[in-house]
Amino acid sequence: MTKYSDLLGEWLIEMGYTHCFFVAGGGIMHLLDGFRSRFECVPVVHEMTAGICAEHFNQCAHHGQRAFALVTTGPGLTNIVTAVAGCYVEHRELLVIAGQVKSTDLLTHPERQRGVQEVDGAAICEPISVHSECLRAPISRARFMSLVQLAQGPHPGPVVVEVCLDVQGAAVD
């Protein structure tokens, strides 16, 4: 059995991703564990910086290499919103992978918050991204790759994929 976060890393490698700009946090513990040995992971001091670094990396000639931003849930995600908005208006590729609380801790209306540092990042980023989605369960390789490819065009822009903590650590065959 493999952790789902390890599969996501393998799929990103297949798509040409080599670099990850990130700010560590508990909401991405499985993702960071699965990514740190697969990518050149560059820690930064602020999530907006992670987004701008990934955007710039993808705009420069890096012989087919790609970069993405990795941020934790809550304020980690809200801090990258400016970079997401910038890429949206400039039609620039940006993949943001964000942590999210366990799927069982996601809020239900009319609650404001249920999980620790829970923020509905998919809803926040929806109007300023090509696509924004929260993975509450593992999805197939084909579905994940189709989401990621949206960032590259034909009309490039940011794609934000939140991955619930229990989904990140899920054992998959």
OpenMM code with the backbone's topology and positions (N, CA, C; nanometers):
from openmm import Vec3, app, unit

residues = "MET THR LYS TYR SER ASP LEU LEU GLY GLU TRP LEU ILE GLU MET GLY TYR THR HIS CYS PHE PHE VAL ALA GLY GLY GLY ILE MET HIS LEU LEU ASP GLY PHE ARG SER ARG PHE GLU CYS VAL PRO VAL VAL HIS GLU MET THR ALA GLY ILE CYS ALA GLU HIS PHE ASN GLN CYS ALA HIS HIS GLY GLN ARG ALA PHE ALA LEU VAL THR THR GLY PRO GLY LEU THR ASN ILE VAL THR ALA VAL ALA GLY CYS TYR VAL GLU HIS ARG GLU LEU LEU VAL ILE ALA GLY GLN VAL LYS SER THR ASP LEU LEU THR HIS PRO GLU ARG GLN ARG GLY VAL GLN GLU VAL ASP GLY ALA ALA ILE CYS GLU PRO ILE SER VAL HIS SER GLU CYS LEU ARG ALA PRO ILE SER ARG ALA ARG PHE MET SER LEU VAL GLN LEU ALA GLN GLY PRO HIS PRO GLY PRO VAL VAL VAL GLU VAL CYS LEU ASP VAL GLN GLY ALA ALA VAL ASP".split()
positions = [
    Vec3(0.0835, -0.1193, 0.0000),
    Vec3(0.0000, 0.0000, 0.0000),
    Vec3(0.0874, 0.1248, 0.0000),
    Vec3(0.0380, 0.2269, -0.0628),
    Vec3(0.1077, 0.3540, -0.0760),
    Vec3(0.0184, 0.4644, -0.0228),
    Vec3(0.0796, 0.5687, 0.0327),
    Vec3(0.0008, 0.6858, 0.0727),
    Vec3(-0.0393, 0.7630, -0.0527),
    Vec3(-0.1581, 0.8180, -0.0498),
    Vec3(-0.2088, 0.8953, -0.1639),
    Vec3(-0.1164, 1.0120, -0.1956),
    Vec3(-0.0579, 1.0743, -0.0932),
    Vec3(0.0344, 1.1859, -0.1172),
    Vec3(0.1544, 1.1416, -0.2007),
    Vec3(0.2006, 1.0175, -0.1831),
    Vec3(0.3106, 0.9668, -0.2649),
    Vec3(0.2681, 0.9519, -0.4110),
    Vec3(0.1459, 0.9050, -0.4321),
    Vec3(0.0943, 0.8949, -0.5690),
    Vec3(0.0856, 1.0318, -0.6352),
    Vec3(0.0350, 1.1305, -0.5614),
    Vec3(0.0258, 1.2656, -0.6178),
    Vec3(0.1642, 1.3139, -0.6615),
    Vec3(0.2652, 1.2876, -0.5797),
    Vec3(0.4014, 1.3252, -0.6158),
    Vec3(0.4473, 1.2575, -0.7438),
    Vec3(0.4202, 1.1293, -0.7564),
    Vec3(0.4591, 1.0562, -0.8784),
    Vec3(0.3886, 1.1122, -1.0008),
    Vec3(0.2610, 1.1434, -0.9864),
    Vec3(0.1853, 1.1981, -1.0993),
    Vec3(0.2389, 1.3349, -1.1398),
    Vec3(0.2750, 1.4169, -1.0425),
    Vec3(0.3315, 1.5483, -1.0750),
    Vec3(0.4654, 1.5341, -1.1476),
    Vec3(0.5460, 1.4379, -1.1069),
    Vec3(0.6728, 1.4130, -1.1759),
    Vec3(0.6458, 1.3754, -1.3212),
    Vec3(0.5481, 1.2886, -1.3444),
    Vec3(0.5117, 1.2492, -1.4807),
    Vec3(0.4737, 1.3705, -1.5651),
    Vec3(0.4206, 1.4735, -1.5007),
    Vec3(0.3777, 1.5937, -1.5727),
    Vec3(0.4885, 1.6973, -1.5858),
    Vec3(0.6093, 1.6649, -1.5403),
    Vec3(0.7228, 1.7544, -1.5584),
    Vec3(0.7529, 1.8449, -1.4413),
    Vec3(0.6841, 1.8285, -1.3297),
    Vec3(0.7118, 1.9126, -1.2127),
    Vec3(0.8386, 1.8632, -1.1432),
    Vec3(0.9259, 1.9586, -1.1139),
    Vec3(1.0557, 1.9277, -1.0528),
    Vec3(1.0804, 2.0073, -0.9263),
    Vec3(1.0122, 2.1192, -0.9092),
    Vec3(1.0373, 2.2109, -0.7980),
    Vec3(0.9080, 2.2434, -0.7226),
    Vec3(0.9238, 2.2618, -0.5943),
    Vec3(0.8127, 2.2944, -0.5058),
    Vec3(0.8569, 2.4092, -0.4151),
    Vec3(0.7845, 2.5186, -0.4181),
    Vec3(0.8087, 2.6305, -0.3268),
    Vec3(0.7020, 2.6206, -0.2186),
    Vec3(0.7429, 2.6229, -0.0915),
    Vec3(0.6472, 2.5901, 0.0133),
    Vec3(0.6741, 2.6643, 0.1436),
    Vec3(0.5690, 2.6685, 0.2251),
    Vec3(0.5765, 2.7054, 0.3658),
    Vec3(0.5158, 2.5870, 0.4397),
    Vec3(0.5927, 2.5273, 0.5294),
    Vec3(0.5486, 2.4065, 0.5995),
    Vec3(0.4347, 2.4370, 0.6963),
    Vec3(0.3524, 2.3366, 0.7207),
    Vec3(0.2434, 2.3472, 0.8166),
    Vec3(0.1824, 2.2109, 0.8393),
    Vec3(0.1135, 2.1949, 0.9497),
    Vec3(0.0543, 2.0669, 0.9850),
    Vec3(-0.0479, 2.0169, 0.8850),
    Vec3(-0.1127, 2.1072, 0.8138),
    Vec3(-0.2146, 2.0695, 0.7168),
    Vec3(-0.1593, 2.0084, 0.5892),
    Vec3(-0.0260, 2.0067, 0.5743),
    Vec3(0.0354, 1.9440, 0.4560),
    Vec3(0.1389, 1.8393, 0.4949),
    Vec3(0.1289, 1.7871, 0.6162),
    Vec3(0.2338, 1.6973, 0.6651),
    Vec3(0.2555, 1.5758, 0.5759),
    Vec3(0.1502, 1.5141, 0.5264),
    Vec3(0.1673, 1.3974, 0.4395),
    Vec3(0.2184, 1.4387, 0.3019),
    Vec3(0.1683, 1.5490, 0.2511),
    Vec3(0.2137, 1.5973, 0.1208),
    Vec3(0.3624, 1.6307, 0.1246),
    Vec3(0.4032, 1.7056, 0.2243),
    Vec3(0.5440, 1.7440, 0.2339),
    Vec3(0.6324, 1.6208, 0.2527),
    Vec3(0.5864, 1.5259, 0.3310),
    Vec3(0.6632, 1.4030, 0.3501),
    Vec3(0.6770, 1.3270, 0.2180),
    Vec3(0.5713, 1.3240, 0.1387),
    Vec3(0.5756, 1.2546, 0.0106),
    Vec3(0.6499, 1.3302, -0.0979),
    Vec3(0.6586, 1.4613, -0.0846),
    Vec3(0.7200, 1.5438, -0.1896),
    Vec3(0.8680, 1.5708, -0.1660),
    Vec3(0.9120, 1.5735, -0.0409),
    Vec3(1.0471, 1.6216, -0.0099),
    Vec3(1.1585, 1.5414, -0.0749),
    Vec3(1.1356, 1.4140, -0.1029),
    Vec3(1.2398, 1.3340, -0.1679),
    Vec3(1.2196, 1.3252, -0.3192),
    Vec3(1.1112, 1.3813, -0.3695),
    Vec3(1.0810, 1.3729, -0.5123),
    Vec3(1.1094, 1.5026, -0.5871),
    Vec3(1.1027, 1.6135, -0.5167),
    Vec3(1.1164, 1.7445, -0.5803),
    Vec3(1.2276, 1.8239, -0.5141),
    Vec3(1.2739, 1.9247, -0.5835),
    Vec3(1.3617, 2.0238, -0.5226),
    Vec3(1.2674, 2.1143, -0.4438),
    Vec3(1.2584, 2.0923, -0.3148),
    Vec3(1.1658, 2.1679, -0.2298),
    Vec3(1.2377, 2.2883, -0.1711),
    Vec3(1.1865, 2.4058, -0.2024),
    Vec3(1.2485, 2.5307, -0.1607),
    Vec3(1.1585, 2.5984, -0.0573),
    Vec3(1.2019, 2.6039, 0.0688),
    Vec3(1.1200, 2.6714, 0.1695),
    Vec3(1.1279, 2.8228, 0.1524),
    Vec3(1.0166, 2.8883, 0.1711),
    Vec3(1.0112, 3.0347, 0.1645),
    Vec3(0.9456, 3.0849, 0.2927),
    Vec3(0.9537, 3.2150, 0.3179),
    Vec3(0.9037, 3.2682, 0.4443),
    Vec3(0.7567, 3.3094, 0.4405),
    Vec3(0.6961, 3.3146, 0.3220),
    Vec3(0.5564, 3.3555, 0.3119),
    Vec3(0.4928, 3.2852, 0.1928),
    Vec3(0.3671, 3.2506, 0.2054),
    Vec3(0.2965, 3.1779, 0.1006),
    Vec3(0.2858, 3.2579, -0.0286),
    Vec3(0.2703, 3.3901, -0.0195),
    Vec3(0.2653, 3.4700, -0.1417),
    Vec3(0.3960, 3.4556, -0.2183),
    Vec3(0.5069, 3.4488, -0.1448),
    Vec3(0.6368, 3.4285, -0.2077),
    Vec3(0.6404, 3.2938, -0.2801),
    Vec3(0.5828, 3.1905, -0.2196),
    Vec3(0.5791, 3.0592, -0.2841),
    Vec3(0.5070, 3.0673, -0.4186),
    Vec3(0.3957, 3.1371, -0.4213),
    Vec3(0.3201, 3.1527, -0.5455),
    Vec3(0.3961, 3.2309, -0.6508),
    Vec3(0.4579, 3.3404, -0.6095),
    Vec3(0.5322, 3.4230, -0.7045),
    Vec3(0.6545, 3.3486, -0.7565),
    Vec3(0.7227, 3.2742, -0.6692),
    Vec3(0.8395, 3.1961, -0.7128),
    Vec3(0.7986, 3.0901, -0.8145),
    Vec3(0.6888, 3.0185, -0.7887),
    Vec3(0.6430, 2.9169, -0.8829),
    Vec3(0.6020, 2.9801, -1.0157),
    Vec3(0.5333, 3.0931, -1.0084),
    Vec3(0.4936, 3.1643, -1.1303),
    Vec3(0.6167, 3.2042, -1.2111),
    Vec3(0.7129, 3.2648, -1.1470),
    Vec3(0.8342, 3.3100, -1.2165),
    Vec3(0.9107, 3.1913, -1.2733),
    Vec3(0.9247, 3.0849, -1.1956),
    Vec3(0.9950, 2.9656, -1.2421),
    Vec3(0.9312, 2.9137, -1.3706),
    Vec3(0.7993, 2.9095, -1.3745),
    Vec3(0.7292, 2.8575, -1.4921),
    Vec3(0.7348, 2.9519, -1.6111),
    Vec3(0.7605, 3.0797, -1.5885),
    Vec3(0.7716, 3.1759, -1.6977),
    Vec3(0.9101, 3.1757, -1.7613),
    Vec3(1.0094, 3.1302, -1.6876),
    Vec3(1.1470, 3.1285, -1.7381),
    Vec3(1.1742, 2.9965, -1.8100),
    Vec3(1.2739, 2.9990, -1.8939),
    Vec3(1.3125, 2.8775, -1.9672),
    Vec3(1.3877, 2.7838, -1.8733),
    Vec3(1.3263, 2.6759, -1.8368),
    Vec3(1.3888, 2.5778, -1.7483),
    Vec3(1.3874, 2.4392, -1.8124),
    Vec3(1.3982, 2.4334, -1.9434),
    Vec3(1.4088, 2.3068, -2.0159),
    Vec3(1.2976, 2.2094, -1.9796),
    Vec3(1.1748, 2.2577, -1.9803),
    Vec3(1.0604, 2.1712, -1.9549),
    Vec3(1.0297, 2.1438, -1.8089),
    Vec3(1.1075, 2.2010, -1.7177),
    Vec3(1.0794, 2.1811, -1.5756),
    Vec3(0.9645, 2.2721, -1.5336),
    Vec3(0.8922, 2.2278, -1.4326),
    Vec3(0.7812, 2.3066, -1.3804),
    Vec3(0.7905, 2.3129, -1.2287),
    Vec3(0.7261, 2.4159, -1.1724),
    Vec3(0.7220, 2.4324, -1.0274),
    Vec3(0.5777, 2.4544, -0.9829),
    Vec3(0.5517, 2.4189, -0.8575),
    Vec3(0.4211, 2.4441, -0.7976),
    Vec3(0.4426, 2.4994, -0.6577),
    Vec3(0.3356, 2.5551, -0.6027),
    Vec3(0.3392, 2.6077, -0.4658),
    Vec3(0.2630, 2.5111, -0.3761),
    Vec3(0.3158, 2.4911, -0.2563),
    Vec3(0.2548, 2.4026, -0.1580),
    Vec3(0.2334, 2.4832, -0.0303),
    Vec3(0.1074, 2.4930, 0.0124),
    Vec3(0.0738, 2.5717, 0.1310),
    Vec3(-0.0207, 2.4925, 0.2199),
    Vec3(-0.0236, 2.5289, 0.3461),
    Vec3(-0.1101, 2.4612, 0.4409),
    Vec3(-0.2497, 2.5237, 0.4398),
    Vec3(-0.3366, 2.4696, 0.5198),
    Vec3(-0.4743, 2.5154, 0.5268),
    Vec3(-0.4864, 2.6498, 0.5997),
    Vec3(-0.6038, 2.7076, 0.5951),
    Vec3(-0.6326, 2.8311, 0.6684),
    Vec3(-0.5536, 2.9493, 0.6187),
    Vec3(-0.4840, 3.0194, 0.7095),
    Vec3(-0.4058, 3.1364, 0.6694),
    Vec3(-0.2983, 3.1046, 0.5648),
    Vec3(-0.2517, 2.9803, 0.5626),
    Vec3(-0.1562, 2.9415, 0.4585),
    Vec3(-0.2158, 2.9589, 0.3209),
    Vec3(-0.3406, 2.9182, 0.3072),
    Vec3(-0.4064, 2.9345, 0.1780),
    Vec3(-0.4446, 3.0799, 0.1522),
    Vec3(-0.4965, 3.1486, 0.2528),
    Vec3(-0.5372, 3.2873, 0.2276),
    Vec3(-0.4171, 3.3751, 0.1949),
    Vec3(-0.2999, 3.3409, 0.2460),
    Vec3(-0.1805, 3.4206, 0.2163),
    Vec3(-0.1347, 3.4099, 0.0715),
    Vec3(-0.1735, 3.3060, 0.0002),
    Vec3(-0.1297, 3.2910, -0.1394),
    Vec3(-0.2310, 3.3499, -0.2381),
    Vec3(-0.3425, 3.3983, -0.1874),
    Vec3(-0.4490, 3.4489, -0.2742),
    Vec3(-0.4010, 3.5612, -0.3659),
    Vec3(-0.3150, 3.6495, -0.3194),
    Vec3(-0.2657, 3.7583, -0.4045),
    Vec3(-0.1895, 3.7040, -0.5249),
    Vec3(-0.1061, 3.6032, -0.5039),
    Vec3(-0.0330, 3.5421, -0.6155),
    Vec3(-0.1297, 3.4732, -0.7117),
    Vec3(-0.2310, 3.4074, -0.6574),
    Vec3(-0.3317, 3.3422, -0.7409),
    Vec3(-0.4027, 3.4463, -0.8270),
    Vec3(-0.4446, 3.5560, -0.7656),
    Vec3(-0.5142, 3.6615, -0.8397),
    Vec3(-0.4241, 3.7215, -0.9479),
    Vec3(-0.2981, 3.7435, -0.9157),
    Vec3(-0.2046, 3.7982, -1.0145),
    Vec3(-0.1905, 3.7076, -1.1354),
    Vec3(-0.1786, 3.5775, -1.1118),
    Vec3(-0.1668, 3.4824, -1.2231),
    Vec3(-0.2962, 3.4745, -1.3033),
    Vec3(-0.4071, 3.4912, -1.2364),
    Vec3(-0.5358, 3.4861, -1.3055),
    Vec3(-0.5482, 3.6020, -1.4047),
    Vec3(-0.5203, 3.7228, -1.3596),
    Vec3(-0.5360, 3.8380, -1.4483),
    Vec3(-0.4283, 3.8429, -1.5571),
    Vec3(-0.3136, 3.7838, -1.5317),
    Vec3(-0.2039, 3.7832, -1.6294),
    Vec3(-0.2024, 3.6576, -1.7163),
    Vec3(-0.2967, 3.5666, -1.6951),
    Vec3(-0.3032, 3.4402, -1.7704),
    Vec3(-0.1723, 3.3626, -1.7591),
    Vec3(-0.1247, 3.3470, -1.6360),
    Vec3(0.0005, 3.2754, -1.6118),
    Vec3(-0.0257, 3.1463, -1.5366),
    Vec3(0.0489, 3.0463, -1.5739),
    Vec3(0.0370, 2.9146, -1.5114),
    Vec3(0.0780, 2.9196, -1.3644),
    Vec3(-0.0042, 2.8600, -1.2800),
    Vec3(0.0301, 2.8429, -1.1389),
    Vec3(-0.0501, 2.7264, -1.0844),
    Vec3(0.0200, 2.6296, -1.0286),
    Vec3(-0.0453, 2.5198, -0.9592),
    Vec3(-0.0216, 2.5394, -0.8101),
    Vec3(-0.1304, 2.5449, -0.7351),
    Vec3(-0.1236, 2.5538, -0.5897),
    Vec3(-0.1841, 2.4266, -0.5330),
    Vec3(-0.1055, 2.3566, -0.4543),
    Vec3(-0.1570, 2.2423, -0.3807),
    Vec3(-0.1611, 2.2859, -0.2352),
    Vec3(-0.2786, 2.2761, -0.1781),
    Vec3(-0.2998, 2.3250, -0.0422),
    Vec3(-0.3518, 2.2132, 0.0468),
    Vec3(-0.3143, 2.2201, 0.1709),
    Vec3(-0.3689, 2.1285, 0.2694),
    Vec3(-0.5096, 2.1716, 0.3074),
    Vec3(-0.5791, 2.0810, 0.3713),
    Vec3(-0.7120, 2.1110, 0.4234),
    Vec3(-0.7338, 2.0180, 0.5438),
    Vec3(-0.8222, 2.0556, 0.6311),
    Vec3(-0.8522, 1.9723, 0.7477),
    Vec3(-0.9062, 1.8371, 0.7017),
    Vec3(-0.9172, 1.7429, 0.7941),
    Vec3(-0.9740, 1.6121, 0.7601),
    Vec3(-1.1134, 1.6312, 0.7003),
    Vec3(-1.1476, 1.5457, 0.6076),
    Vec3(-1.2774, 1.5575, 0.5413),
    Vec3(-1.3929, 1.5488, 0.6415),
    Vec3(-1.3738, 1.4762, 0.7488),
    Vec3(-1.4789, 1.4650, 0.8508),
    Vec3(-1.4909, 1.5918, 0.9360),
    Vec3(-1.3910, 1.6807, 0.9273),
    Vec3(-1.3933, 1.8053, 1.0028),
    Vec3(-1.4370, 1.9256, 0.9199),
    Vec3(-1.4671, 1.9052, 0.7927),
    Vec3(-1.5105, 2.0177, 0.7091),
    Vec3(-1.6425, 2.0724, 0.7611),
    Vec3(-1.6572, 2.2014, 0.7557),
    Vec3(-1.7762, 2.2650, 0.8119),
    Vec3(-1.9004, 2.2367, 0.7302),
    Vec3(-2.0109, 2.2514, 0.7973),
    Vec3(-2.1405, 2.2450, 0.7320),
    Vec3(-2.2158, 2.3717, 0.7710),
    Vec3(-2.2923, 2.4234, 0.6788),
    Vec3(-2.3658, 2.5476, 0.7031),
    Vec3(-2.4603, 2.5270, 0.8208),
    Vec3(-2.4733, 2.6148, 0.9137),
    Vec3(-2.4261, 2.7525, 0.9210),
    Vec3(-2.2972, 2.7715, 1.0018),
    Vec3(-2.2236, 2.6625, 1.0274),
    Vec3(-2.0997, 2.6769, 1.1051),
    Vec3(-2.0008, 2.7661, 1.0321),
    Vec3(-1.9216, 2.8394, 1.1077),
    Vec3(-1.8172, 2.9236, 1.0506),
    Vec3(-1.6870, 2.8461, 1.0396),
    Vec3(-1.6585, 2.7630, 1.1398),
    Vec3(-1.5360, 2.6842, 1.1395),
    Vec3(-1.5579, 2.5602, 1.2229),
    Vec3(-1.5006, 2.4499, 1.1778),
    Vec3(-1.5107, 2.3254, 1.2521),
    Vec3(-1.3724, 2.2669, 1.2739),
    Vec3(-1.2952, 2.2518, 1.1670),
    Vec3(-1.1597, 2.1997, 1.1772),
    Vec3(-1.0619, 2.3088, 1.2190),
    Vec3(-0.9450, 2.2668, 1.2644),
    Vec3(-0.8415, 2.3612, 1.3074),
    Vec3(-0.7907, 2.4383, 1.1861),
    Vec3(-0.7995, 2.5687, 1.1913),
    Vec3(-0.7598, 2.6600, 1.0833),
    Vec3(-0.8312, 2.6298, 0.9523),
    Vec3(-0.9535, 2.5857, 0.9626),
    Vec3(-1.0301, 2.5548, 0.8421),
    Vec3(-1.0783, 2.6824, 0.7744),
    Vec3(-1.0504, 2.6905, 0.6464),
    Vec3(-1.1001, 2.7974, 0.5606),
    Vec3(-1.1379, 2.7305, 0.4292),
    Vec3(-1.2499, 2.7670, 0.3717),
    Vec3(-1.2926, 2.7089, 0.2447),
    Vec3(-1.2139, 2.7740, 0.1314),
    Vec3(-1.0917, 2.7264, 0.1128),
    Vec3(-1.0027, 2.7832, 0.0121),
    Vec3(-1.0525, 2.7656, -0.1290),
    Vec3(-1.1197, 2.6541, -0.1566),
    Vec3(-1.1721, 2.6327, -0.2913),
    Vec3(-1.2733, 2.7417, -0.3264),
    Vec3(-1.3580, 2.7771, -0.2317),
    Vec3(-1.4568, 2.8827, -0.2563),
    Vec3(-1.3910, 3.0196, -0.2680),
    Vec3(-1.2909, 3.0452, -0.1853),
    Vec3(-1.2211, 3.1739, -0.1909),
    Vec3(-1.1532, 3.1923, -0.3261),
    Vec3(-1.0912, 3.0853, -0.3753),
    Vec3(-1.0120, 3.0951, -0.4987),
    Vec3(-1.0936, 3.0759, -0.6264),
    Vec3(-1.2155, 3.0287, -0.6145),
    Vec3(-1.2964, 3.0004, -0.7335),
    Vec3(-1.3063, 3.1180, -0.8317),
    Vec3(-1.3372, 3.2404, -0.7870),
    Vec3(-1.3525, 3.3489, -0.8850),
    Vec3(-1.2204, 3.4001, -0.9429),
    Vec3(-1.1066, 3.3588, -0.8865),
    Vec3(-0.9774, 3.4088, -0.9355),
    Vec3(-0.8857, 3.2952, -0.9812),
    Vec3(-0.9460, 3.1849, -1.0236),
    Vec3(-0.8652, 3.0731, -1.0718),
    Vec3(-0.9345, 3.0078, -1.1908),
    Vec3(-0.8556, 2.9347, -1.2676),
    Vec3(-0.9108, 2.8570, -1.3774),
    Vec3(-0.9956, 2.7440, -1.3202),
    Vec3(-0.9462, 2.6871, -1.2104),
    Vec3(-1.0212, 2.5821, -1.1416),
    Vec3(-0.9756, 2.5769, -0.9967),
    Vec3(-1.0696, 2.5492, -0.9081),
    Vec3(-1.0416, 2.5385, -0.7657),
    Vec3(-1.1272, 2.4257, -0.7100),
    Vec3(-1.0625, 2.3311, -0.6397),
    Vec3(-1.1355, 2.2143, -0.5928),
    Vec3(-1.0738, 2.1605, -0.4645),
    Vec3(-1.1577, 2.1072, -0.3780),
    Vec3(-1.1140, 2.0405, -0.2558),
    Vec3(-1.1343, 1.8899, -0.2728),
    Vec3(-1.0257, 1.8141, -0.2553),
    Vec3(-1.0339, 1.6685, -0.2661),
    Vec3(-1.0731, 1.6111, -0.1305),
    Vec3(-1.1957, 1.5635, -0.1211),
    Vec3(-1.2485, 1.5035, 0.0015),
    Vec3(-1.2300, 1.3528, 0.0019),
    Vec3(-1.1839, 1.3013, -0.1110),
    Vec3(-1.1545, 1.1591, -0.1286),
    Vec3(-1.0497, 1.1496, -0.2395),
    Vec3(-0.9715, 1.0420, -0.2425),
    Vec3(-0.8749, 1.0265, -0.3512),
    Vec3(-0.9450, 1.0247, -0.4873),
    Vec3(-0.8815, 1.0856, -0.5846),
    Vec3(-0.9327, 1.0830, -0.7215),
    Vec3(-0.8338, 1.0071, -0.8082),
    Vec3(-0.8758, 0.9705, -0.9254),
    Vec3(-0.7924, 0.8909, -1.0152),
    Vec3(-0.6780, 0.9739, -1.0732),
    Vec3(-0.5795, 0.9033, -1.1240),
    Vec3(-0.4659, 0.9666, -1.1919),
    Vec3(-0.5155, 1.0546, -1.3067),
    Vec3(-0.6049, 1.0014, -1.3889),
    Vec3(-0.6548, 1.0760, -1.5044),
    Vec3(-0.7258, 1.2040, -1.4606),
    Vec3(-0.8071, 1.1952, -1.3573),
    Vec3(-0.8802, 1.3136, -1.3090),
    Vec3(-0.7834, 1.4165, -1.2520),
    Vec3(-0.6855, 1.3712, -1.1718),
    Vec3(-0.5880, 1.4639, -1.1142),
    Vec3(-0.5078, 1.5323, -1.2242),
    Vec3(-0.4606, 1.4565, -1.3202),
    Vec3(-0.3814, 1.5152, -1.4288),
    Vec3(-0.4635, 1.6130, -1.5116),
    Vec3(-0.5912, 1.5843, -1.5320),
    Vec3(-0.6746, 1.6781, -1.6079),
    Vec3(-0.6916, 1.8094, -1.5324),
    Vec3(-0.7008, 1.8027, -1.3997),
    Vec3(-0.7094, 1.9260, -1.3199),
    Vec3(-0.5809, 2.0076, -1.3329),
    Vec3(-0.4675, 1.9415, -1.3155),
    Vec3(-0.3382, 2.0100, -1.3199),
    Vec3(-0.3137, 2.0714, -1.4571),
    Vec3(-0.3516, 2.0011, -1.5631),
    Vec3(-0.3288, 2.0515, -1.6987),
    Vec3(-0.4076, 2.1786, -1.7286),
    Vec3(-0.5145, 2.2025, -1.6547),
    Vec3(-0.5910, 2.3259, -1.6747),
    Vec3(-0.5051, 2.4498, -1.6519),
    Vec3(-0.4052, 2.4402, -1.5644),
    Vec3(-0.3182, 2.5545, -1.5359),
    Vec3(-0.2338, 2.5930, -1.6574),
    Vec3(-0.2083, 2.4969, -1.7449),
    Vec3(-0.1186, 2.5194, -1.8577),
    Vec3(-0.1898, 2.5699, -1.9826),
    Vec3(-0.3183, 2.5667, -1.9854),
    Vec3(-0.3862, 2.6228, -2.1009),
    Vec3(-0.4942, 2.5323, -2.1539),
    Vec3(-0.5598, 2.5763, -2.2593),
    Vec3(-0.5172, 2.6740, -2.3589),
    Vec3(-0.5202, 2.8189, -2.3105),
    Vec3(-0.5889, 2.8444, -2.2024),
    Vec3(-0.5880, 2.9776, -2.1410),
    Vec3(-0.5255, 2.9609, -2.0028),
    Vec3(-0.3936, 2.9740, -1.9924),
    Vec3(-0.3249, 2.9449, -1.8653),
    Vec3(-0.3778, 3.0289, -1.7499),
    Vec3(-0.3626, 2.9744, -1.6324),
    Vec3(-0.4042, 3.0436, -1.5121),
    Vec3(-0.3874, 2.9535, -1.3914),
    Vec3(-0.4203, 3.0036, -1.2754),
    Vec3(-0.3997, 2.9254, -1.1532),
    Vec3(-0.5028, 2.8138, -1.1361),
    Vec3(-0.4536, 2.7030, -1.0851),
    Vec3(-0.5373, 2.5917, -1.0433),
    Vec3(-0.5048, 2.5668, -0.8964),
    Vec3(-0.6061, 2.5617, -0.8144),
    Vec3(-0.5891, 2.5406, -0.6707),
    Vec3(-0.6539, 2.4076, -0.6343),
    Vec3(-0.5737, 2.3166, -0.5801),
    Vec3(-0.6240, 2.1861, -0.5384),
    Vec3(-0.5971, 2.1704, -0.3894),
    Vec3(-0.7035, 2.1728, -0.3118),
    Vec3(-0.6928, 2.1457, -0.1680),
    Vec3(-0.7047, 1.9948, -0.1480),
    Vec3(-0.6226, 1.9416, -0.0574),
    Vec3(-0.6272, 1.7977, -0.0299),
    Vec3(-0.6478, 1.7798, 0.1208),
    Vec3(-0.7615, 1.7221, 0.1564),
    Vec3(-0.7917, 1.6993, 0.2979),
    Vec3(-0.6833, 1.6122, 0.3612),
    Vec3(-0.6550, 1.6374, 0.4882),
    Vec3(-0.5479, 1.5691, 0.5600),
    Vec3(-0.5631, 1.4169, 0.5585),
    Vec3(-0.6845, 1.3680, 0.5784),
    Vec3(-0.7044, 1.2231, 0.5755),
    Vec3(-0.6892, 1.1652, 0.4360),
    Vec3(-0.7174, 1.2440, 0.3336),
    Vec3(-0.6983, 1.2007, 0.1951),
    Vec3(-0.5491, 1.1925, 0.1641),
    Vec3(-0.4731, 1.2927, 0.2083),
    Vec3(-0.3275, 1.2910, 0.1883),
    Vec3(-0.2658, 1.1617, 0.2412),
    Vec3(-0.3061, 1.1203, 0.3586),
    Vec3(-0.2476, 1.0053, 0.4244),
    Vec3(-0.3177, 0.8738, 0.3960),
    Vec3(-0.4196, 0.8770, 0.3100),
    Vec3(-0.4954, 0.7551, 0.2813),
    Vec3(-0.4087, 0.6488, 0.2157),
    Vec3(-0.4261, 0.5266, 0.2592),
    Vec3(-0.3564, 0.4135, 0.1972),
    Vec3(-0.4318, 0.3749, 0.0709),
    Vec3(-0.3598, 0.3732, -0.0410),
    Vec3(-0.4203, 0.3388, -0.1696),
    Vec3(-0.3404, 0.2266, -0.2340),
    Vec3(-0.4078, 0.1496, -0.3164),
    Vec3(-0.3427, 0.0388, -0.3836),
    Vec3(-0.3044, 0.0819, -0.5239),
] * unit.nanometer
topology = app.Topology()
chain = topology.addChain("A")
for resn in residues:
    res = topology.addResidue(resn, chain)
    for name in ("N", "CA", "C"):
        topology.addAtom(name, app.Element.getBySymbol(name[0]), res)
